[in-house]
Amino acid sequence: MAEIKITKDNFEAEVLASDIPVLVDFWATWCGPCQMLSPIIGEIAAEYEGKIKVGKINVDEEGELAMAFRVMSIPTLMLFKDGEAVDTMVGFRSKADIVKMFD
């Protein structure tokens, strides 16, 4: 499964009510590090399908969600388990670093 586009309309169903952990990528089209991170996020979504769900939140389109989770810099990755944000990573990181969040 590819990454899921997360909006305020589907956030509760896709993230908070998910029965598997959800890695959420807060990003924007104009953000260079976000663009560099995007293929890594895609690889993780494919490799860990069924184990974790991967969602992307465009902070320009979903400013309310970004504010609700105090996202000040992008890219920001947040790991949600059982409806709670349990880990956060800010800035470009290696695939190995990201996988350590949930592996």
Z-matrix of the N, CA and C atoms (Angstrom, degrees):
N
C 1 1.447
C 2 1.532 1 108.58
N 3 1.300 2 115.25 1 134.89
C 4 1.458 3 119.50 2 177.50
C 5 1.525 4 108.98 3 -74.62
N 6 1.314 5 114.69 4 177.21
C 7 1.453 6 118.65 5 177.11
C 8 1.533 7 109.39 6 -64.18
N 9 1.313 8 115.06 7 149.34
C 10 1.458 9 121.89 8 179.35
C 11 1.525 10 107.97 9 -99.37
N 12 1.321 11 116.19 10 135.12
C 13 1.466 12 119.45 11 173.88
C 14 1.521 13 107.75 12 -77.77
N 15 1.325 14 115.75 13 118.69
C 16 1.463 15 120.88 14 -178.63
C 17 1.534 16 109.04 15 -98.60
N 18 1.319 17 115.48 16 131.90
C 19 1.467 18 122.20 17 176.07
C 20 1.521 19 107.84 18 -128.45
N 21 1.321 20 116.12 19 172.20
C 22 1.464 21 118.03 20 178.36
C 23 1.532 22 110.50 21 -63.20
N 24 1.331 23 116.70 22 -25.62
C 25 1.466 24 120.51 23 -179.17
C 26 1.526 25 113.53 24 -72.91
N 27 1.357 26 117.74 25 -32.52
C 28 1.472 27 118.95 26 -178.23
C 29 1.530 28 112.90 27 -112.21
N 30 1.337 29 117.70 28 3.85
C 31 1.468 30 121.29 29 -176.07
C 32 1.527 31 112.00 30 -57.91
N 33 1.309 32 116.46 31 -47.31
C 34 1.467 33 119.02 32 -176.95
C 35 1.529 34 110.92 33 -62.51
N 36 1.321 35 117.06 34 -47.04
C 37 1.466 36 120.86 35 -177.80
C 38 1.529 37 111.79 36 -67.59
N 39 1.329 38 117.42 37 -44.88
C 40 1.468 39 121.01 38 -173.85
C 41 1.526 40 113.21 39 -80.26
N 42 1.333 41 117.36 40 -33.11
C 43 1.469 42 120.20 41 -173.65
C 44 1.530 43 111.20 42 -107.91
N 45 1.314 44 117.08 43 -61.47
C 46 1.466 45 120.24 44 -173.11
C 47 1.527 46 112.97 45 -67.16
N 48 1.329 47 117.26 46 -35.05
C 49 1.460 48 120.27 47 -177.33
C 50 1.530 49 112.98 48 -96.94
N 51 1.322 50 117.78 49 6.52
C 52 1.464 51 121.11 50 -177.69
C 53 1.528 52 110.93 51 -67.07
N 54 1.335 53 115.81 52 139.64
C 55 1.455 54 119.40 53 178.31
C 56 1.535 55 112.26 54 -87.92
N 57 1.335 56 116.77 55 -3.75
C 58 1.473 57 120.94 56 173.19
C 59 1.525 58 108.07 57 -124.12
N 60 1.345 59 118.20 58 158.78
C 61 1.467 60 119.87 59 178.91
C 62 1.532 61 111.52 60 -57.82
N 63 1.322 62 115.90 61 149.73
C 64 1.465 63 121.60 62 -179.40
C 65 1.526 64 108.98 63 -124.41
N 66 1.332 65 115.98 64 123.68
C 67 1.461 66 122.22 65 173.62
C 68 1.516 67 107.02 66 -94.92
N 69 1.329 68 117.07 67 118.29
C 70 1.461 69 121.99 68 -177.78
C 71 1.524 70 109.06 69 -109.66
N 72 1.331 71 114.69 70 127.62
C 73 1.465 72 123.03 71 179.26
C 74 1.526 73 108.22 72 -105.01
N 75 1.341 74 116.59 73 111.48
C 76 1.469 75 121.51 74 173.33
C 77 1.525 76 106.50 75 -87.50
N 78 1.340 77 117.78 76 122.13
C 79 1.464 78 121.65 77 -171.69
C 80 1.523 79 110.48 78 -147.80
N 81 1.350 80 115.62 79 175.67
C 82 1.466 81 122.11 80 172.90
C 83 1.525 82 108.51 81 -148.61
N 84 1.322 83 115.77 82 154.13
C 85 1.470 84 120.52 83 -177.14
C 86 1.526 85 112.46 84 -64.43
N 87 1.327 86 117.84 85 -31.09
C 88 1.462 87 122.18 86 -175.68
C 89 1.532 88 113.29 87 -86.38
N 90 1.324 89 117.35 88 -1.86
C 91 1.467 90 122.29 89 -173.58
C 92 1.535 91 110.36 90 -90.85
N 93 1.326 92 116.95 91 112.88
C 94 1.464 93 122.15 92 -179.29
C 95 1.523 94 113.53 93 -57.12
N 96 1.343 95 117.70 94 -53.78
C 97 1.463 96 118.71 95 178.91
C 98 1.540 97 112.84 96 -59.18
N 99 1.337 98 116.92 97 -31.84
C 100 1.471 99 120.61 98 177.46
C 101 1.532 100 109.92 99 -64.20
N 102 1.346 101 115.68 100 -41.69
C 103 1.464 102 120.06 101 179.75
C 104 1.530 103 110.44 102 -65.99
N 105 1.336 104 117.12 103 -37.12
C 106 1.463 105 121.12 104 178.23
C 107 1.532 106 110.61 105 -67.08
N 108 1.322 107 116.50 106 -34.32
C 109 1.464 108 122.23 107 -177.13
C 110 1.533 109 111.91 108 -77.70
N 111 1.310 110 117.00 109 -27.25
C 112 1.463 111 121.81 110 -172.33
C 113 1.536 112 114.31 111 -53.68
N 114 1.356 113 120.11 112 -47.05
C 115 1.468 114 118.27 113 179.31
C 116 1.532 115 112.89 114 -65.39
N 117 1.323 116 117.14 115 -30.89
C 118 1.472 117 120.91 116 177.73
C 119 1.531 118 109.17 117 -67.07
N 120 1.323 119 116.03 118 -43.33
C 121 1.467 120 120.78 119 178.53
C 122 1.532 121 109.50 120 -61.68
N 123 1.333 122 116.93 121 -40.01
C 124 1.462 123 121.20 122 177.40
C 125 1.520 124 112.22 123 -62.10
N 126 1.330 125 116.67 124 -42.08
C 127 1.470 126 121.26 125 177.81
C 128 1.526 127 110.78 126 -61.90
N 129 1.328 128 115.69 127 -44.80
C 130 1.467 129 120.52 128 -179.92
C 131 1.530 130 109.70 129 -61.93
N 132 1.337 131 117.12 130 -42.72
C 133 1.469 132 120.99 131 179.97
C 134 1.529 133 110.47 132 -59.27
N 135 1.333 134 116.66 133 -41.58
C 136 1.466 135 120.63 134 -178.81
C 137 1.529 136 111.37 135 -72.30
N 138 1.330 137 116.75 136 -45.28
C 139 1.462 138 121.21 137 -174.47
C 140 1.530 139 113.31 138 -71.06
N 141 1.317 140 116.93 139 -31.04
C 142 1.469 141 120.31 140 -175.60
C 143 1.526 142 112.04 141 -108.29
N 144 1.325 143 116.20 142 20.07
C 145 1.466 144 120.56 143 179.46
C 146 1.522 145 110.05 144 -54.79
N 147 1.320 146 115.77 145 132.00
C 148 1.461 147 120.59 146 -178.91
C 149 1.520 148 113.12 147 90.98
N 150 1.343 149 116.52 148 -23.00
C 151 1.470 150 120.63 149 178.88
C 152 1.524 151 110.64 150 -97.69
N 153 1.332 152 115.06 151 -41.31
C 154 1.466 153 120.15 152 174.43
C 155 1.516 154 108.34 153 -136.30
N 156 1.316 155 114.78 154 157.91
C 157 1.457 156 121.81 155 174.58
C 158 1.526 157 106.07 156 -106.03
N 159 1.323 158 117.43 157 142.66
C 160 1.462 159 120.99 158 179.47
C 161 1.524 160 108.88 159 -118.96
N 162 1.329 161 115.28 160 123.76
C 163 1.454 162 120.83 161 179.34
C 164 1.510 163 111.16 162 -123.08
N 165 1.331 164 115.48 163 151.83
C 166 1.466 165 120.89 164 178.77
C 167 1.521 166 108.88 165 -122.31
N 168 1.338 167 114.91 166 133.12
C 169 1.458 168 120.78 167 177.45
C 170 1.522 169 108.16 168 -118.38
N 171 1.338 170 115.94 169 115.65
C 172 1.463 171 121.31 170 176.21
C 173 1.534 172 107.05 171 -78.11
N 174 1.341 173 116.70 172 112.96
C 175 1.468 174 120.06 173 -174.10
C 176 1.528 175 112.46 174 -66.65
N 177 1.345 176 118.03 175 -23.80
C 178 1.464 177 119.98 176 177.64
C 179 1.523 178 111.03 177 -72.96
N 180 1.335 179 116.85 178 -32.42
C 181 1.467 180 121.07 179 -179.89
C 182 1.523 181 111.97 180 -89.30
N 183 1.335 182 116.82 181 -27.41
C 184 1.467 183 121.76 182 -174.27
C 185 1.527 184 110.82 183 -124.74
N 186 1.324 185 115.94 184 55.96
C 187 1.459 186 121.50 185 -178.48
C 188 1.521 187 113.60 186 -58.89
N 189 1.342 188 116.71 187 -33.18
C 190 1.469 189 120.15 188 179.56
C 191 1.525 190 111.28 189 -62.18
N 192 1.339 191 116.65 190 -42.95
C 193 1.466 192 119.99 191 179.27
C 194 1.529 193 110.54 192 -66.38
N 195 1.331 194 116.13 193 -42.24
C 196 1.466 195 119.51 194 178.97
C 197 1.528 196 110.33 195 -60.53
N 198 1.328 197 117.16 196 -42.43
C 199 1.470 198 120.42 197 179.02
C 200 1.521 199 111.21 198 -68.03
N 201 1.330 200 116.83 199 -40.09
C 202 1.461 201 120.97 200 -178.39
C 203 1.532 202 111.48 201 -59.69
N 204 1.333 203 115.99 202 -33.18
C 205 1.464 204 119.65 203 -179.35
C 206 1.531 205 112.50 204 -104.54
N 207 1.337 206 115.70 205 16.76
C 208 1.466 207 122.91 206 175.20
C 209 1.530 208 113.17 207 52.95
N 210 1.326 209 115.70 208 42.92
C 211 1.461 210 120.58 209 177.40
C 212 1.526 211 107.69 210 -78.66
N 213 1.343 212 115.71 211 111.98
C 214 1.465 213 121.49 212 -177.47
C 215 1.522 214 111.87 213 -103.09
N 216 1.318 215 116.90 214 -27.31
C 217 1.459 216 122.69 215 -179.16
C 218 1.519 217 108.26 216 -132.26
N 219 1.330 218 115.15 217 149.62
C 220 1.455 219 118.43 218 175.83
C 221 1.528 220 108.55 219 -126.94
N 222 1.312 221 118.46 220 153.14
C 223 1.457 222 125.18 221 -1.84
C 224 1.531 223 112.48 222 -71.62
N 225 1.319 224 114.89 223 145.12
C 226 1.463 225 121.87 224 171.01
C 227 1.520 226 107.01 225 -123.71
N 228 1.321 227 116.14 226 129.22
C 229 1.461 228 121.77 227 175.61
C 230 1.516 229 108.03 228 -107.67
N 231 1.327 230 116.41 229 133.78
C 232 1.465 231 121.31 230 176.13
C 233 1.511 232 108.88 231 -127.78
N 234 1.315 233 114.69 232 136.38
C 235 1.455 234 120.47 233 176.29
C 236 1.521 235 108.92 234 -104.00
N 237 1.324 236 115.64 235 124.58
C 238 1.458 237 122.22 236 178.22
C 239 1.516 238 109.32 237 -108.28
N 240 1.336 239 115.88 238 132.99
C 241 1.460 240 122.05 239 173.15
C 242 1.518 241 107.12 240 -131.84
N 243 1.318 242 116.26 241 131.00
C 244 1.468 243 121.81 242 179.21
C 245 1.528 244 111.95 243 51.44
N 246 1.336 245 116.41 244 40.59
C 247 1.454 246 120.98 245 176.00
C 248 1.512 247 115.67 246 79.75
N 249 1.341 248 117.46 247 4.71
C 250 1.468 249 121.23 248 -178.70
C 251 1.521 250 110.58 249 -118.63
N 252 1.333 251 116.46 250 140.94
C 253 1.464 252 120.69 251 172.55
C 254 1.526 253 107.06 252 -75.92
N 255 1.337 254 117.61 253 114.95
C 256 1.458 255 121.25 254 -174.60
C 257 1.528 256 113.21 255 -107.30
N 258 1.331 257 117.54 256 -16.38
C 259 1.461 258 119.97 257 179.92
C 260 1.519 259 109.08 258 -154.60
N 261 1.336 260 116.31 259 147.97
C 262 1.462 261 122.11 260 179.96
C 263 1.517 262 108.99 261 -137.87
N 264 1.335 263 115.21 262 141.98
C 265 1.458 264 121.86 263 177.68
C 266 1.529 265 107.06 264 -136.02
N 267 1.329 266 117.20 265 128.99
C 268 1.457 267 121.06 266 -177.39
C 269 1.525 268 109.53 267 -114.20
N 270 1.330 269 115.32 268 136.82
C 271 1.458 270 120.73 269 177.37
C 272 1.515 271 111.99 270 93.43
N 273 1.324 272 115.33 271 171.57
C 274 1.462 273 120.81 272 179.40
C 275 1.523 274 109.37 273 -67.89
N 276 1.307 275 116.76 274 132.53
C 277 1.463 276 122.07 275 178.02
C 278 1.518 277 109.28 276 -135.10
N 279 1.314 278 115.58 277 161.64
C 280 1.457 279 120.27 278 177.89
C 281 1.528 280 109.71 279 -74.05
N 282 1.319 281 114.69 280 160.45
C 283 1.466 282 120.00 281 177.07
C 284 1.526 283 109.78 282 -58.43
N 285 1.326 284 117.06 283 -42.04
C 286 1.472 285 121.24 284 -179.56
C 287 1.527 286 111.00 285 -59.08
N 288 1.336 287 117.19 286 -42.87
C 289 1.469 288 120.71 287 178.91
C 290 1.528 289 111.18 288 -63.08
N 291 1.328 290 116.08 289 -42.26
C 292 1.467 291 120.68 290 -177.34
C 293 1.533 292 109.76 291 -66.83
N 294 1.324 293 116.50 292 -44.33
C 295 1.463 294 120.72 293 -177.81
C 296 1.530 295 110.73 294 -62.49
N 297 1.333 296 117.50 295 -30.39
C 298 1.474 297 120.76 296 178.44
C 299 1.521 298 111.66 297 -61.70
N 300 1.336 299 117.81 298 -22.80
C 301 1.462 300 120.56 299 179.60
C 302 1.530 301 111.37 300 -62.15
N 303 1.318 302 117.35 301 -33.52
C 304 1.461 303 119.30 302 -172.76
C 305 1.520 304 114.58 303 -128.07
N 306 1.310 305 119.18 304 -9.43
C 307 1.457 306 121.09 305 -175.78
C 308 1.522 307 112.46 306 -82.10
